[in-house]
Amino acid sequence: MTLSFKMQNKITLTMVLYLPHSLWTSFADGRVRLRIDNSCPQTPITVHQMFKESLEKYGSLNALASKKNGKWEKITFSEYYCLSRKAAKSFLKVGTGKKTIVAILGFNSPEWFISAVGAIFAGGIVTGIYTTNSPEACHYIAHDSKTYIMVVENQKQLDKIMQIWNRLPHLKAVVLYKDSIAERHPNLYMMEEFLELGVDISDSALDDIINSQKPNQCCVLIYTSGTTGKPKGAMLSHDNVGTLGSSCSRETAKNSPKYRELVH
């Protein structure tokens, strides 16, 4: 809520009030009321809390799998968690702060999930961009969201961003997770080298950021397809993601005796 007051010297004073129990907010660092019915038995959780619960249950089991050069490569829940923390530290190193946007332009892959979870652990907000988007459609979302870090899948997607980077004042760095970089540019990284940037960020520093996160704060921004107008960003809270993840886990468990990888 925004309140404006006109002072005697004709200066207008504007105050922004954050209402933690409102049903909605348009502020990236705002909070919302999560339960209309206070008798709801499910306790609100953050993405990190949800991950830790899975880690305790399935730590040594496979969480992600991808086929490279005809061979399946699998990542356990423990490895997934460690890689996500490593990504989070690198996001922090390049300046990702509270509620800054990390956009991912790529198809389903372990790197997509690791980048997304890492961005959230770092206190940022993650958003995805369709791989079929034109450069201008990518520009609209990146500009509207004030994307700070862009993670792209391959050279095809990188080419789109290179065409528009000079019109994205908030974009600090781009990370490529498939293909090799054909032409070097400042603040353009391969995923492997990017993950090494945050080695001097301590575990305690990252834990402080993680522990400050609340279930009713935004962690994901999902843009509509824009069929009837410009795409609009819909904010999802930690608890939105946690509740959906828990529901999917329960449904999957009905059809699987042990577990199922999240990415194929």
Buried (B, 14 or more C-beta within 10 A) or exposed (E): EEEEEEEEEEEEEEEEEEBEEBEEBEBBEBBBEBEEEEEEEEEBBBBBBBBBBBBEEBBEBBBBBBEEEEEEEBBBBBBBBBBBBBBBBBBBBBEBEBBBBBBBBBEEBBBBBBBBBBBBBBBBBBBBBBBEBEBEBBBBBBBBBBBBBBBBBBBEBBEBBBBBBEEBEEBBBBBBBBBEBEEEEEEBBBBEEBBEBBEEBEEEEBEEBBEEBBBBBBBBBBBEEBEEEEBEBEBBBBBBBBBEBBEEBEEEEEEEEEBBBBBE
